[in-house]
Amino acid sequence: MPAFTPPPLPSDDKRWKIVNGTMRKNGFARHALIEALHTVQSSFGYLDDDSIRFVARSLRVPLSQAYGVVTFYHYFSLKPPGQHTLTVCAGTACYIKGADKLLAEAERKLAVAQGQTTPDGKVSLMTARCVGACSRAPVVLCDGEVSGEMSHQQLLAQLERWTVE
Amino acid sequence: MNLDELELIAKSVRQENAVYDYELNVCMDLACASQGAEKLREALIAEADASGKKVLVRRTGCMGPCSSGPLLRVDPDETLYRHVRETHAQAIVNSLGGQPVAELQCDLNEHFDKQVRVVLENAGYIDPEKIDDYISRDGYKALLGALTEMTPQGVIHRITESGLRGRGGGGYPTGLKWSTVAKAGGDVKYVVCNGDEGDPGAFMDRSVMEGDPHRVLEGMAIAAYGVGASKGFIYVRAEYPVAVSRLTTAIREARRRGLLGSGIGGTTFNFDIEIRLGAGAFVCGEETALIASIEGLRGTPTPRPPYPAVSGLWGRPTLINNVETYANVAPIIRNGGKWFFNMGSERSKGTKVFALTGRITNTGLIEVPLGIKLHEIIDDIGGGVPGGHTLKAVQTGGPSGGCIPAHMLGLGVSYDALMAAGSIMGSGGMIVMDDTSCMVNVARYFIEFCMTESCGKCIPCRAGTAQMHTLLTRICQGTGTMEDLDLLIDLCDTVKNTSLCGLGQTAPNPVLSTLKYFHDEYIEHIVHKRCPAGVCNIQAPVEVLA
């Protein structure tokens, strides 16, 4: 059987080299699929068709299987994130302390549903299953930074800052 | 690296630390870090330098009482300060050698008195990024001792003798699991650490991985020696980036010290560990789904048997334990099985870490001997329910568990007692609810969780949880009927008994336990169209004109 040659990088964007590096480190083994997708998402912010195709070909995984994995795991996103991301923790402790009302408030303010980005591309509104900061519930993440004991006023003020930026 | 060299490192760390008159330990766990602990640490370093005093400022893992954070402990006096801000740095450094800063001091004696620290013994005392700190507190002694003085059978015997049971929630006897993997044939075996802490409301595994990562590595290495494996995987949630980074550092440091890799401790034992990232799927906490995920596949479970102990990762015998289970291994090897066996209750030995959260004064991480009464946890350690509210229920076991009502707080916390009460031990989430929580709404919350997290492979779980969610939503909205309630009970039975994996089999638990103890709340919603806690948004019934 002829030796396997991985496909060429999709473009000369340096980030592809990082993705390729992850796959090479794992010997282009099929089990590196999730690792490779993580690298794509951390480098590009999301997974688009080109990147899924590239990873699938490089690892010799059927495209259907790669797409199946991408859509199975909540962490992977097929849409580009907004400039800023507000993540409302939906864990039990946060829920008990009114995270659902915070989320509703954010949805109202941004006029988008959870999982979506405002039409101007400024803010993505996400939920997380639990970020593990339960002792400071309710918790939201502003661009990944944990803010605990969040009040409606604080939340609105943060969104205000982002939308007028 | 051998035991003598280990002792030399420990000695040199102690000598280095002896140079300092004071140690300022700053808790840098998520809760404290999110309130400016890093700035505090920097300010303390600057103030200490300026003062000319001999002060060591150390970052540590979680100290426990997160609601009092940011926390700072001054040693050797063991003065604990709470809500410390960077602006307090000067006053604290100035106070060294004199009277402590009274307004920041916190009295949490009652909080700590009933706790016994085994898993968390190093939390608050070591810098998680420094392997030598861990070594100075008897770290890796158990591993090297086991490799040179014990047989693999001896290691398993000691774990069996300790009575340790799986801390991920199932409570399966750890020694038995290890010996099954040890007896399984084949020369390639794997050791896997389940760090996919999926229970929303539990964070002790995160805290252990972030605050004392070497403890997990050491536990895994000892397990690998016991069962005859040479390769390990830690499966961590991608939502825990700090844990991933700490573990990565720890693995690198351990390799450099020769405590991972080939020929560990000058013996012929080889063992190395790789990290695998989860990607946000609760079902991956189930062992067969976790294995599929490590193999790069969708995390769907497969029927057991075969159990992973016989045929797991890539078809090889695989030992899977939870983070906290591994964290108990080194102390058991060090102190003996009997030492551990003597703690806890009759059939639940040792200690358990709980994430105490919700409507309680002292939220945070606690470690208690099993068998402790629930009211001791809530009142003595937790400081009771704040704001003049009354306690309604304590939720354990997350989406797989149930709610224990206030009148059962005399219950001793053990695997069997919680199970008998309709809940489970679970991984250690303990969420306190007061009269502002609606139990029907809580049941709906958990079923919604299970519905979205169901992998979709088996029908009872996929369709059943969705139907249960519809029924519960109807009840919460005030449009449910008594027939809906009967249907709900019927569905609980079907989903519980016919689902493929633990997710589906336990999904009805939150509903069943609230039905058992808070049946009247369901009736209020259905018959009287009102939510006693005022949580559910029930519209006034529309008069239908005949």
Interface residues (C-beta under 8 A of the other chain):
Chain A: R30 H31 A32 L33 I34 E35 L37 H38 L59 V61 Q65 G68 V69 F72 Y73 H74 Y75 F76 A90 G91 T92 A93 C94 Y95 I96 K97 A128 R129 C130 V131 G132 A133 C134 S135 R136 A137 E145 V146 S147 G148
Chain B: L30 A31 A33 S34 Q35 C66 S67 E197 G198 D199 P200 G201 A202 F203 R206 S207 A238 E239 Y240 R276 L277 G278 A279 G280 A281 F282 S293 I294 E295 G296 L297 R298 G299 A355 L356 T357 G358 R359 T363 G364 L365 Q395 G398 G429 I431 M433 S437 V442 Y445 F446 F449 E453 C455
